[in-house]
Amino acid sequence: MVYVPTDRPKAGAGEFLILDLWNSMNGLNQFFANPQVQEQGGRIFRSRDPVVWAPAEGFNTYHYPAPSNKMERIVAIVRGMVSSRAEARKRHNAIIGKQVNKSRMAGNMSHETYFKLAPPGTPETLEFFAVDVWMSASGVNSYYQDPEFQRSFHELFTAPPTTSTWSHPAGEWVEW
């Protein structure tokens, strides 16, 4: 899936976000090790952040179907450090449990959580990544600006996290 920032740059191409889901680590490694893929990636990207994320076990996630007349899609992401996976899971699940109905009413369709995948033989990482898919830009803004959400959200991280919102770009993009 391909997305561009909702706050588009004044000039130039800017950034875009590609969200790929893989069911095989071997397949992912083979694909990105392919010299043609490396060459073509070099033509597209000036710089990139090739991070692989693994699902955050035990964290509440959800997926709701979109009503047939709601075609707008906005992706909101957050990336930041947590003090421990256990403490983050406890805080996160409390937030989600308390806020899930409010977020759904604002247009949230799904919520997924991940941790940065550590290389084999190294300690697990504490870098957390969450992806929300919305069907309403106004709902995204009102929900995330809610003081109750803001307070609990910032308690999840050890420092202010990086957040961004993305929308589907105009034009013809090949997705599969």
C-alpha positions in Angstrom: 0.0 0.0 0.0 1.4 3.4 -0.9 0.6 6.7 0.9 1.9 10.3 0.9 2.0 12.8 3.8 -1.3 14.5 4.4 0.8 17.8 4.8 2.3 17.8 1.3 5.6 19.6 0.7 5.5 23.0 -1.0 7.9 21.9 -3.6 9.6 18.6 -4.8 8.4 15.1 -4.6 8.6 14.7 -0.9 8.1 11.4 0.9 6.0 8.4 0.4 5.2 5.5 2.7 5.1 1.9 1.5 3.5 -0.6 3.9 4.3 -4.2 2.9 3.2 -7.2 4.8 5.4 -10.3 4.4 4.6 -13.9 5.5 8.2 -15.1 5.0 11.4 -13.6 6.4 13.3 -15.7 3.8 11.1 -14.2 1.0 11.7 -10.7 2.3 15.5 -11.2 2.5 15.6 -12.7 -1.0 13.6 -9.9 -2.5 15.7 -7.1 -1.0 19.0 -8.8 -1.7 18.1 -9.0 -5.4 20.5 -6.6 -7.3 17.7 -5.4 -9.6 15.6 -4.5 -6.6 18.6 -2.6 -5.0 19.3 -0.8 -8.3 15.6 0.3 -8.8 15.3 1.3 -5.2 18.4 3.5 -5.6 16.6 5.3 -8.5 13.5 6.0 -6.5 14.9 6.9 -3.1 17.4 9.6 -2.1 17.3 8.2 1.4 15.3 5.5 3.1 14.6 3.8 6.4 14.5 0.1 5.7 13.2 -1.1 9.0 11.5 -4.4 9.5 8.8 -4.6 12.2 7.5 -7.7 14.0 4.0 -7.8 15.5 3.9 -6.8 19.2 2.7 -9.9 20.9 -0.1 -9.4 23.5 -1.0 -5.9 22.4 -4.6 -5.2 21.6 -5.3 -4.7 17.9 -8.5 -4.6 15.8 -9.9 -4.4 12.3 -13.4 -3.1 11.5 -15.0 -3.1 8.1 -15.6 0.2 6.4 -19.2 1.3 5.6 -19.8 1.0 1.8 -19.9 4.8 1.4 -16.7 5.6 3.2 -13.8 5.5 0.7 -11.4 8.0 2.3 -8.3 6.3 3.8 -5.8 8.0 6.1 -3.0 6.1 7.8 -1.6 7.5 11.1 1.7 6.1 12.4 3.5 6.6 15.7 7.1 5.5 16.4 8.9 5.9 19.7 10.8 4.3 22.5 9.1 2.6 25.5 10.6 1.7 28.9 9.8 -2.0 28.6 7.6 -4.2 26.5 5.6 -5.4 29.5 4.9 -1.9 30.8 4.1 -0.6 27.3 1.7 -3.5 26.7 -0.1 -2.7 30.0 -0.4 1.0 29.2 -1.3 0.5 25.6 -4.0 -2.1 26.2 -5.5 0.2 28.9 -5.6 3.1 26.4 -7.1 0.9 23.6 -9.6 -0.8 26.0 -10.9 2.6 27.2 -10.8 4.4 23.8 -11.7 1.8 21.2 -15.4 2.8 20.9 -14.6 6.5 20.8 -12.0 6.0 18.1 -14.4 3.8 16.0 -17.1 6.5 16.2 -14.5 9.0 14.9 -13.8 6.8 11.9 -10.9 4.4 13.0 -10.9 1.1 11.1 -7.9 -0.7 12.4 -5.0 -0.5 14.9 -1.8 -2.7 14.6 1.3 -2.6 16.8 4.9 -3.7 16.2 8.3 -3.6 17.6 11.5 -3.1 15.6 12.9 -6.5 14.7 16.2 -7.1 16.3 19.0 -8.9 14.4 19.4 -12.6 15.5 21.4 -12.9 18.8 20.8 -9.4 19.9 18.4 -8.2 22.7 14.8 -7.3 21.9 14.3 -3.7 20.9 12.1 -1.2 22.7 11.2 0.8 19.6 7.5 0.7 19.2 5.5 1.3 16.0 1.7 1.5 15.6 -0.4 1.9 12.5 -4.0 3.1 12.5 -6.2 3.2 9.4 -9.0 5.8 9.3 -11.9 6.6 7.0 -12.3 10.2 8.1 -9.6 13.0 8.1 -11.7 15.1 10.4 -12.1 12.1 12.8 -8.3 11.6 12.9 -7.7 15.1 13.9 -10.4 15.4 16.5 -9.6 12.0 18.1 -5.9 12.5 18.4 -6.3 16.1 19.8 -8.6 14.9 22.6 -6.9 15.8 25.9 -7.8 12.5 27.5 -6.1 10.6 24.6 -3.1 12.9 24.6 -2.4 12.5 28.3 -2.5 8.7 28.2 -0.7 8.5 24.8 2.3 10.4 26.0 2.6 8.3 29.1 3.3 5.3 26.8 6.7 6.6 25.6 9.9 7.5 27.3 10.3 10.6 25.0 8.0 12.3 22.5 7.4 9.9 19.7 7.4 10.6 16.0 3.9 10.8 14.5 2.6 11.4 11.0 -0.5 11.0 8.9 -0.6 9.8 5.3 -3.3 9.6 2.6 -3.5 7.6 -0.7 -1.8 9.6 -3.5 -3.5 10.7 -6.7 -2.5 8.9 -9.9 -1.9 5.4 -10.8 0.1 3.4 -8.3 0.6 -0.4 -8.7 -0.4 -2.2 -5.5 -0.9 -5.9 -4.9 
